[in-house]
Amino acid sequence: MRGIDGESSSIGFLRRLSWQERRPKVVVITMISQTRMLAGLIQLGVDGVIDKRDGLEYVRDAISEVEAGGCFLSPCVAEAVSHLPATSPARAGVLSRREWEVFQLYAHGLPVHEIADHFGRSRKTIATQKRSGMRKLGLESEEELVAYLQQVGLI
């Protein structure tokens, strides 16, 4: 989900919400399939995660489980996080505004040198911002970045 109040992602909002002494129960419904990002959501303390591909029939199950004090993971999410190696850190990163802008332009097909020209920055700076954003999200390849951009609706 795109960010709230102009943020680049909703992770910052979820993180602030998790710090609240009395917070509502939170069930996230997502198309994100990157294992480390899903694990990062769980690590943030959300009460449930439903993969949209599993279908909305799991919403009722999630609400029941969460109301009973449990944590609900839909089948695709449970399967994905079960394969996360212990040495692979969970990631629920918050992108900077510029990292998000670089991702948006990249999603529109602009290469790094054109993004650099757009912002009046060096290619190296833009490449660093792109790599930094990928690292925050636990993305290790261009293919994973493109899949993420598709999942969040930028492509």
NORJORA-V943079 format. One record per residue. N is the residue number from 1. PSI is psi in whole degrees, 0 to 359 (* if undefined). Layout:
n: (N | N)
psi: (PSI | PSI)
This chain:
n: (1 | 2 | 3 | 4 | 5 | 6 | 7 | 8 | 9 | 10 | 11 | 12 | 13 | 14 | 15 | 16 | 17 | 18 | 19 | 20 | 21 | 22 | 23 | 24 | 25 | 26 | 27 | 28 | 29 | 30 | 31 | 32 | 33 | 34 | 35 | 36 | 37 | 38 | 39 | 40 | 41 | 42 | 43 | 44 | 45 | 46 | 47 | 48 | 49 | 50 | 51 | 52 | 53 | 54 | 55 | 56 | 57 | 58 | 59 | 60 | 61 | 62 | 63 | 64 | 65 | 66 | 67 | 68 | 69 | 70 | 71 | 72 | 73 | 74 | 75 | 76 | 77 | 78 | 79 | 80 | 81 | 82 | 83 | 84 | 85 | 86 | 87 | 88 | 89 | 90 | 91 | 92 | 93 | 94 | 95 | 96 | 97 | 98 | 99 | 100 | 101 | 102 | 103 | 104 | 105 | 106 | 107 | 108 | 109 | 110 | 111 | 112 | 113 | 114 | 115 | 116 | 117 | 118 | 119 | 120 | 121 | 122 | 123 | 124 | 125 | 126 | 127 | 128 | 129 | 130 | 131 | 132 | 133 | 134 | 135 | 136 | 137 | 138 | 139 | 140 | 141 | 142 | 143 | 144 | 145 | 146 | 147 | 148 | 149 | 150 | 151 | 152 | 153 | 154 | 155)
psi: (137 | 160 | 166 | 141 | 39 | 4 | 160 | 342 | 167 | 356 | 318 | 318 | 314 | 322 | 313 | 320 | 320 | 339 | 346 | 138 | 315 | 99 | 156 | 161 | 144 | 125 | 123 | 131 | 121 | 160 | 354 | 132 | 358 | 123 | 313 | 328 | 321 | 316 | 326 | 323 | 315 | 318 | 328 | 341 | 15 | 153 | 345 | 151 | 126 | 127 | 128 | 332 | 339 | 339 | 151 | 354 | 345 | 349 | 314 | 317 | 318 | 315 | 316 | 314 | 316 | 318 | 330 | 1 | 5 | 182 | 126 | 132 | 126 | 164 | 314 | 321 | 314 | 318 | 315 | 311 | 341 | 341 | 6 | 118 | 146 | 333 | 356 | 116 | 146 | 147 | 124 | 69 | 153 | 120 | 148 | 164 | 318 | 321 | 317 | 318 | 320 | 315 | 319 | 314 | 321 | 319 | 332 | 6 | 5 | 131 | 166 | 318 | 327 | 325 | 319 | 316 | 320 | 318 | 354 | 34 | 170 | 157 | 321 | 318 | 313 | 319 | 322 | 318 | 322 | 313 | 321 | 316 | 317 | 317 | 317 | 327 | 357 | 25 | 130 | 351 | 165 | 323 | 318 | 323 | 314 | 318 | 318 | 313 | 325 | 317 | 329 | 3 | 16 | 339 | *)
